[in-house]
């Protein structure tokens, strides 16, 4: 593995780790009863994650160009599969860090509530006191929490499957469109631009089906209609469906790339 591929994999891991830990902000909002603030943090993290995803494009495009000009294009498929594998690994790490994340977000909400400054909150997180807070918040998942997953999930399988599909499309969108450019070099630019269509459809799924469900559940927790443990289990199940989506991306990557390469001929 060369340095360029290592950078791509690390960037992919950072994006997916941030996206997974964003769910912990919702749990922190329920615990602190600062729902609006927790949603603000959640939206900031999701924005960072999805915006950072666009930075992958230039790195991957440069790698494809280098492979084409210097030979070795056959190895690109293995490179992309490795990148997808790093996404799955990051999501798994993020799931294990959800207990830690919710404590950190609860602390961040309290700090912002006191100082009312996003910049001060960010600077505080990098200070010695903030780093001590990170150390004190480190908490591995308890075995009892894993056993509770057999209890009611809080959401139906349809929501989990929709989230799995949306996450698979988001994970594979940029990668498949760029690889499609390698498969169809005559319309390489057209193929690369089709990633916006894929990611746009996935984003619609997330905001139309997944986020409303979690928002309603958040209100139900505050009003006492459902319990906090049930809400936490729901977040864990949503996180697992995200992990399943990154694994599904491995299976749909090559078919998606061929489909995009074909569509590029007729756009």
N, C-alpha and C positions, 0 to 999 in steps of 0.2 A: 504494500500500500504506500503510495507516494504522498508527499506533503499536501498537494492540492486536494487529493481525495480525503485525507484526514480532516482538513479544514471544512470540506463540504459536509462530512459526516458529523463533525462537532457542531456546525451551525444547524444542521437538521435536528440533532439531539436537543440543542438549546430551544429551538422553536417548539418542538413537541413537549418538552418538559414544562415550559412556561404555559402552554395551552392546557396541559393536564392539571397543573397546580392552580390554575385559575378557578377550577371548581371548588377548591378549598375556601375561596373568598366567600362563596355563598354560605358555607357552613359557618364561617366566622361571623357573617352578618346575622345569622339566626342566633348564634350564641351571644352576641353583643347587642342584639336588637337594633342595630344600625343598618337597616336594609338598604337604604338609598346609598350610603357610603360604600357598603360592600359591593353593590352593583357597579358603582363608579370604579372601584379597584378591579372588579372582574372585567369590565369593558376595557380598561386600560391595558390589562394583561392580554386579553384577546386581540386587541388592536395591535399591540407589539408583536404578538405571535404571528398574526396573519400578514402584517406589513413586512416582518422579517422574512416571511416565506418568499416574498418577491426578490429578496437579495440572493436567493439560491440561483435564480435564473442566470445572471451573468457568470457565476462560477461554473455552473453546469454547461452553459453555452460555450465558454472558453475551453472546457475539457473536450467537448464534442469537436470543436474546430481543430484543437490540437491533435486529436485522434485521427481525424480525417486527413489533415495535412501531413502528419507524421506517420500514419499507418497505425494499426492496432485497433481499428474500429470494432472488431469482433469482441473485444474485451469490455466494451461499453455496457453491454447487458449485465455483466457481472458487477460492474461499478454501480449501476443504478439499483440493482438488487441489494447491494451492500448499504447503500444510502437508505433504502426502505427499511432494512433491518435495523439500522441505527435509530430510525423513527420509532419502531416498536420497542426497542430497548429503553428509549427515553420515556415513553408512555408508562412502561412497567415501573421504572424508577419513580416517576411522578406519582403513581398510585401508592407506592410504598411510602412516599413522603407526604401524602395527604394529611395525616395527623400532625406532622410538623408544620405543614403549610397553614392549616387552620389556626394554629397558635400564633404564627408569625403575622398572619393577616389580622387577627384580633388585636395584636399589639400595634400594628400599623394603623388600624381604625381608631384606636384610642389615642395614638400620637397625633393623627390628623385632626381628630375632634378637639384636641387641646390647642394645637398651634395653627390650624386652618391653612396649611401651606404644603402643597405637594413637593416643592423643592426641598423644604426643611425635612420632610419625611424621608425623601430619598437620601439626603446627606446624612441623616441620623442613622439610616440603615448601614452606611459605610463607616460609621464612627466606631471606636472601641466599644462603646456601650451597646450600639446596635449589633455588633458582632457577638457580644456576650449574650444578647437576646437570642440570636440565631443558635448559639451553642446550647442555651438552656431550653430552647424549644424543640430540639431534636428528640423525637419520640417515634420508635418503631411501631408498626401496627401490632395490636394485641391479638393473641389467638382467639380470644372471646369475640372480637370483632369479625373475624373470618367465619366463626360458627354462626353468627347472626345473619349471614348472607342467605341462609336457608329460609329465613322468615320472609314475609311479604316485601316485595321490591319497591312498591310505591308507584311504579310506572309499568305499562303493559309491554309485551314483547314487540308490538308494532313500533313504539317509540324507540326502543333499544335498537331494533333493526334499522330504523330510519337514521338514527345517529351513527350506527356502524357504516351504513352506505355513504352518508355525508362525509364522514371522516376518511373513508377510503378514497372518495373522489378528491377531497382536498389534498390528501397525501400524495396522490398519484397525478394530479392535474398538471402541475408544472413539469414534472419528470417525464410523463408520457408525451406531452406536446413537444418537448425538446428532443426526445428520442425519436419521435415521429419525423422531426426534421432531418435526422440522420437517415431514417428509412426512405424518406422522400426529399432528397436534397434540392430538387428543382423548386419545391414550394416550401423551403425550410422556414422562411419568415412567416408565411401564412400558418403553418402548423404550430409555430411557437405562440402565435397570438390566440389560438383556439383554447389555450389554458384558461383564459378569462371566462369562456363560456362554461367550462366544467366547474371551475371554482365558484362561479356565480350561481349555478344550479345547486351546488352543495351548500352555499351560504343561505340560499332561500330555504332549503330543507331545515337547516339549523335554526334560523330565526322564525320560521313559520310553524315548526312542529316541536322542536326540542325546547327552546328557550321559554315559550309560553307555558309549557308543562312545569318547568322548574320554577317559574315565577309564581304560578298559581299555588304550587306546593309551599313555596316560601311564605306566602300570605296565610296559608292554612296553618303552618307551624306557629306563626305569630298569634293567630286567633285561637290557637289551642285545638284545632280540629284534627290535626295529626301530631304525632310525637316527633321530637328531635332525632331519636335513634332511627326512626323510619326515614326521615329526610336524609340522614347521613348514609343510610344503606342505599337510598336512591342515587346519591352522588357517586357512591362506589360503583354501582351497577352502570351508571352512565360512563364512568371512567373505564370500566371493563369493556363496554361496547366501543369506546374509542380505541382501545387496544386491539379489539377484534377487527376494527376498521383498518388499522395499519397492517394487520396480517392479511386481510382481504386484498389490500393494495398490491401485495406481492403477486396474487393470482390474476388480478385484472390489469396489471401494468402492461404486459406485452400485447394483449388483445386491444387495450385502449390505445396504445401507440399505433398499432396497425390501423385501427378505425380512424384515428385523427389523420394519419398519413393519407388514407383514402379520401376523407372528407376534404382535405386541403386541395385536392384536384378539382373540386366542384364548387368551392366557395366563390 
